[in-house]
Amino acid sequence: MPVLYSAAVGAYHLGVRIAANWNPKAKAWVKGREGVWERLNAKRDALKGCLWMHCASVGEFEQGRPVLEAIKAQRPDMPVLLTFFSPSGYEARKLLGSARSDSLVTHVDYLPSDSAPNARRLVELIAPRAAIFVKYEFWYHHLHALKSKAVPTFLVSAIFRADQPFFKWYGGAWRAMLGCYERVFTQDESSKDLLAGIGVANVTVSGDTRFDRVMTIAKAASLPAFAVHFKAAAIEPVLICGSTWPEDEQLLAAVPPFLRLVIVPHEVTDDHTRSILRRFDPEPMRVGEYEERIMATGQGNWPRLLVDRTGLLAGLYGSADIAYVGGGFGDGIHSLLEAAAWGKPVIFGPKHTKFAEAKGLIDAGGGFEVRYAEELRAVLDRLLGDRDALTKAGEAAGKYVRERVGATERTKVEILARIG
């Protein structure tokens, strides 16, 4: 396994470097890793004895963040190294690392390539007091380096499926990686049962920390001024469409014209923005133009709004009557829970089998899967044609989130008990 694994990692890195010649994401991945050891060496004294948290990207960090915040509240002097695999995660959270005494994170960087020498070098450099990997991060050499130095290592908010390599005849090396974790905190009982079936007993069903995070965000969020105007000016219901991709927008273009739309694309690029403006009739107004209109006339009545800014979505859901969450026609849906935490019915596409919250919301009566424009219109007609149905669906979504808060506390208590 180590030889084959190392060869696969090396081939992956070579492929990314080749792709960097034309692919912006691959270029950012390569460029971001330049100088990683120099940056880490410059911080070695500040990071000695740190808590190391590793996340794939920004979504996983938002899942692990409540645990990190809870531990820091108890151990404010403990330094923290936060690493990411993806450029999007690093770029979104690199400013968390600062010299401020109240900063959550001491240093943010990329995860060094998963080779045996790199893994040993990192552990020796930072001498971590403990390590936390989030959800589904499995890096063979890094995990074994931590285990060789007896560093307590935890996997939080993990979820397992029967089709994963751990549960296949060829998954011995994957099962060995599970043995590197002192404790695995799973989101649900079914994950614990799957692990028990392969002899993994160091498991706690803690729940999903995202529920704690989205409730915190919803409580702290405030509506942007333009959203307040848009909602106040709209006699018709408002559909907030979050983290959309072109496939979602093709579906949403068929939404009845009486419904007010706020479109918040997952990626704000010139090409994507132009495609959104072309696709909808009437053409959406960009949020900057909308703000100018409000300032000039005091009027905010317009049927379509394009939010071509980042960082606003979690608060915008508060102005929705109904939410649509994108990604369900691609690699997978984005955060349903951000909308559900506000007590909003949530509509999404069909590719959600890896997301337990999608089935949970459907079963609770607060989530709705759609595959075609006709199904989307049918769901909207059902919710908007009966005010009681809309209210009940929103209440069901909010209740689904509230009933699952508490994973952070359960996880924090066990981790602190093990690291002292």
Protein Blocks (a to p, Z undefined) as FASTA:
>chain_A
ZZmmmmmmmmmmmmmmmmmmmpmklmmmmmmmgoklmmmmmmmmmmgopacdddfblmlm
mmmmmmmmmmmmmmmmlccddddfbfklmmmmmmmpccbfkbfbfbdcddddddfklmmm
mmmmnopabdcdehjaccfklmmmmmmnopacddehiacdfkbmklgmklmmmmmmmmmp
mbdcdfbfklmmmmmmnopabbcdebjfklmmmmmmmmmpccdfklmmmmmmmmbacddd
ehiafklmmmmmmpcfkbccddddfbdcfklmmmmmmmpccddddfklmmmmmmmnopac
dfbdcdfbehklmmmmmmpfbdcdehilmnbpcdfklmmmnopacdddfblmlpmklmmm
mmnopaccdfbfklmmmmmmmmmmpmklmmmmmmmmmmmmmmmgojlmmmmmmmmmmnZZ
